């Protein structure tokens, strides 16, 4: 690789890593601090995924807001929160095993941590399946959170 190209690659890598280095809190603590992901944090705890999302990463989490969870009938949400395996499958469907900032999002199918794919479209704003991305680039030390308005179901 020539020097100029090497410098560009190294510079880009440093820019991305410095974005995450500036964030002192991991994905879970960042979600807690944001204040509008209380139900998501409760679900992550119920599914036993706290240690995973505090791990090295990097992760991109398409995080449903509390309002997104409120769209689910209470009885259905309560049942989901009690079914650890199903809850883990739903939550890991919201996580991509890479850090993708909004400027780098491209339309297409993306594999999630649970092994299934989500469809990203960009023609009417960024959509993840049927969920609209409503806030982007909430940086964490081990990845990034993009808030969405609907809970994704695998």
Secondary structure, DSSP 8 states (H G I E B T S, - for coil): --HHHHHHHHHHHHHHHHHHHH--S-HHHHHHHHSS-HHHHHHHHHHT-HHHHTSS--EEEEEE-HHHHHTS-HHHHHHHHH-HHHHHHHHHTTEESS---GGG--SEEEE-TTS-EEEEE-TTS-EETTEEEEEEEEEETTEEEEEESS----
